Amino acid sequence: MTKYSFEFKLRDVLHIVEIPEATYHYHIKQMQKEDPDKEWKEKIYEIFHKNKGRYGYRRIMGEIDLKCGKFQRKSRYKSYKGTVGKVAKNRLNRRFDTNIPLQKLVTDVTEFKCRDDRELYLSPIMGLYNSEVISYGISNRPTLDFVKEPLNQAIEIIKNEAEYRTTIHSDQGWHYQHNT
């Protein structure tokens, strides 16, 4: 032990650094496993340093006779379809801080990939005052009604609780440009 060593309980340290104990033990177990790619990494390291760090991944892959075929990523969900309705002015202008509840709200549609190649869509409305989710919608399809439901819920909350004018900011996807 050095003169600066201290003894702490693991549970206390994990609490302070906000890591669940199960996560800690999982990573300890992963670090003790043998690396299945150890031989490849050693070959790559050797080739890279033999050539004074001037080889990129293509040359290294060529030297160890590895080929990487082309692949195409599945397209991600994008709600933006250009201008299909009225586009609102950007009133926040990247000023995302506020000290007034319900003054600034933000929303977006997020796609989650689920088992069996299914998608699930989430449309939360979050207050920038304390990052609280004011309302949300979940659906199997990103329809207009799916986005309108949490907006209507948020409007009711705003009517009853807001003490100041509210701005709702979105990415201007087609859901948020619609005329209804």
C-alpha positions in Angstrom: 0.0 0.0 0.0 1.2 3.5 -0.8 0.9 6.3 1.6 -2.0 7.7 -0.5 -4.1 4.5 -0.7 -7.5 4.5 0.8 -10.0 1.7 1.5 -13.5 2.2 0.1 -16.4 -0.2 -0.1 -17.2 -1.1 -3.6 -20.9 -0.3 -3.2 -20.1 3.2 -2.0 -17.7 3.8 -5.0 -20.3 2.5 -7.5 -23.0 4.7 -5.9 -20.8 7.8 -6.2 -19.9 7.1 -9.9 -23.5 6.1 -10.6 -22.7 2.6 -12.0 -25.0 -0.3 -11.2 -23.3 -3.1 -9.4 -24.4 -5.6 -12.1 -22.8 -3.5 -14.8 -19.5 -3.3 -12.9 -19.4 -7.1 -12.5 -20.3 -7.6 -16.1 -17.3 -5.5 -17.3 -14.9 -7.2 -14.9 -16.0 -10.6 -16.3 -15.6 -9.3 -19.9 -12.0 -8.0 -19.1 -11.0 -11.5 -17.8 -12.1 -13.2 -21.1 -9.5 -14.0 -23.7 -9.7 -11.8 -26.7 -10.9 -14.0 -29.7 -9.3 -11.5 -32.1 -5.9 -11.4 -30.4 -4.0 -13.0 -33.3 -5.5 -10.7 -35.9 -4.8 -7.6 -33.7 -1.2 -8.7 -33.3 -0.8 -9.1 -37.1 -2.4 -5.7 -37.8 -0.2 -4.1 -35.1 2.9 -5.7 -36.5 2.1 -4.6 -40.1 1.2 -1.1 -39.1 4.4 -0.5 -37.1 6.6 -2.3 -39.6 5.5 0.3 -42.1 6.0 3.2 -39.6 2.3 3.9 -39.2 1.9 4.8 -42.9 -0.5 1.9 -43.8 -4.2 2.5 -43.7 -6.8 -0.2 -43.1 -7.1 -1.0 -46.9 -3.4 -1.7 -47.3 -3.3 -3.7 -44.0 -6.4 -5.7 -45.1 -4.7 -6.4 -48.5 -1.5 -7.5 -46.8 -3.3 -10.1 -44.6 -5.5 -11.0 -47.6 -8.8 -9.9 -46.1 -11.6 -8.7 -48.3 -14.5 -6.6 -47.1 -17.5 -7.0 -49.4 -19.8 -4.0 -50.0 -22.7 -3.8 -47.7 -25.8 -1.6 -47.7 -27.2 -0.3 -44.4 -30.9 -0.4 -43.9 -32.3 3.1 -44.3 -33.1 4.8 -41.1 -36.5 6.4 -40.4 -36.6 10.0 -41.4 -39.8 12.0 -41.0 -38.5 14.9 -43.1 -40.0 14.9 -46.6 -39.3 18.4 -47.6 -41.8 21.2 -47.3 -45.2 19.7 -47.4 -47.1 22.3 -45.4 -46.3 25.4 -43.3 -42.9 25.6 -41.8 -42.7 27.4 -38.5 -40.1 30.0 -37.6 -37.2 28.8 -35.5 -38.0 30.7 -32.3 -35.5 28.9 -30.0 -32.4 29.6 -32.1 -30.4 27.0 -30.1 -31.4 28.7 -26.8 -32.4 25.5 -25.1 -32.1 26.7 -21.5 -35.0 28.2 -19.5 -35.9 28.8 -15.9 -39.6 28.9 -16.5 -41.6 25.6 -16.5 -43.5 24.8 -19.7 -41.9 27.8 -21.5 -39.9 25.7 -24.0 -41.0 22.2 -25.1 -39.3 20.0 -27.7 -40.5 17.0 -29.6 -39.3 14.5 -32.2 -40.2 11.0 -33.6 -37.7 8.2 -32.7 -37.7 4.8 -34.3 -36.8 1.7 -32.3 -35.9 -1.6 -34.0 -37.5 -4.5 -32.2 -37.4 -8.2 -32.6 -38.7 -9.9 -35.8 -37.7 -6.8 -37.9 -40.6 -4.7 -36.3 -40.4 -1.0 -35.6 -41.8 0.9 -32.7 -42.1 4.7 -32.8 -41.9 7.1 -29.9 -43.0 10.7 -29.9 -42.2 12.4 -26.6 -42.8 16.1 -25.7 -40.1 17.2 -23.2 -39.9 20.4 -21.2 -36.5 22.1 -21.3 -37.0 23.5 -17.8 -36.2 20.2 -16.1 -36.1 17.6 -19.0 -39.5 16.2 -17.9 -41.5 14.3 -20.5 -44.8 16.2 -20.5 -46.6 13.7 -22.8 -45.7 10.9 -25.3 -47.1 8.6 -27.9 -46.0 5.1 -28.9 -47.1 3.4 -32.2 -46.3 0.7 -34.7 -46.5 3.3 -37.5 -45.5 6.9 -37.6 -48.9 8.3 -38.6 -50.2 11.9 -38.2 -52.6 10.8 -35.4 -49.7 9.2 -33.5 -48.0 12.7 -33.3 -51.2 14.7 -32.7 -52.2 12.7 -29.6 -49.2 13.8 -27.5 -49.4 17.3 -28.9 -53.1 17.6 -27.8 -52.2 16.1 -24.3 -49.4 18.7 -24.0 -51.7 21.6 -25.0 -54.2 20.6 -22.3 -51.3 20.6 -19.7 -50.1 24.0 -21.1 -53.6 25.5 -20.8 -54.0 24.4 -17.2 -50.4 24.9 -15.8 -48.3 27.3 -18.0 -47.7 30.7 -16.5 -45.9 32.0 -19.6 -46.1 31.7 -23.4 -45.1 28.2 -24.6 -42.9 27.4 -27.6 -43.0 23.9 -29.0 -39.9 23.1 -31.1 -39.6 20.2 -33.5 -37.4 19.1 -36.4 -40.1 20.3 -38.9 -40.8 16.7 -40.2 -43.9 16.2 -42.2 -45.9 15.4 -39.1 -45.3 18.9 -37.7 -45.9 20.8 -41.0 -49.4 19.3 -41.5 -52.3 21.8 -41.9 -54.7 20.0 -39.5 
